Amino acid sequence: MFEAIVLDVWKEQRAQLNTTNDGLKKRLNRLPERTNQLTEAFAYNQSIDRETYQTQLARLREDQLLIEMELNETKVEELDVESAVFAL
């Protein structure tokens, strides 16, 4: 009985991690498009100045790093859950 409960909790946590990963991957996949739009606004349309471009580009790069860190963190959490469950 205990083992079944632990496995149910593990499955639920794994599903939550998968949902989180999917959302993070979608955000990460949109970043190149956003970077291209920003570059287009600066280089081709000249609708923003250099300072705005650089600030926004730095923000997009920071977002990318944060998302990648979150993805790595969810992988570690998944491994922790798996190792705890299968150690029983």
N, C-alpha and C positions, 0 to 999 in steps of 0.2 A: 504494500500500500504506500509506504513512504517513498519507495523508488518511483512509483507512478506519479505521485505528486511532484516530486523533484523534476521528473521528465516533463511534466506539463508546464511547470514554471520555466524550465529551460526553453521549451518550444515557444512559449509566449515571449520571453526575452529575446530569443533569436528572431522572431517575427518583428519585434520592435526595432531591433538593430538593422534588419533588412530594410524596413521602411525608412529609417533614418539614412541609411546608406543610399537608397534610391534618390531621396531628396537632395542629398549632398552631391551625388553624381550629376543630377540634372542641373544644379546650380553651377557646378564646375564646367559642364559641357556648354553652358550659355556664355561663359566668360570670353572665349575667343570672338564670338559674334559681337559682344558688347565692346571689346577692344577694337575690333574693326570699325564699328559704328563711331567710336570716339575718334579714331584716326581719320576716318572719312570727314567727320565734322571739322576737324582741325586742318587737315592737309588739302582736302578738295573743296569743301564748302566754305571754309574759312569762317565758320559761324561761332567758333570759340577761339580765345587767345591761347598763347603758348603756356602761360601759367595755369590756366584752367585745365588744359590738356594734360600737363605734367601732374597736376594734383589728382585728377581723375584716373590717370594711368597708374599712379602709385596706389590709389585706392583699389583698383581692380587687381593689381598684383598682390596687395595685402589680402584681399578677399580670397584669392586663389590659395595663398599659403595657409590661411585659416581653415579653409574647406579641406585642404589636403591633410592638415593636422587633425581635424575632426574625423576624417575617414580613417586615418591611422589609429586614432583613439578607439573608434568603434571596433576595429579589428582586434585590438588588445582586449577590449571588453568581451568580445565574442570568445576569444581564446581562454580568458579567465573563467567564463561561464562553462565552457566545454570541459576544461580541465577539472573544475570543481565537480561537475556532474559525473564525469566518467571516472573520477578518483574514488567515487563511492562504490 
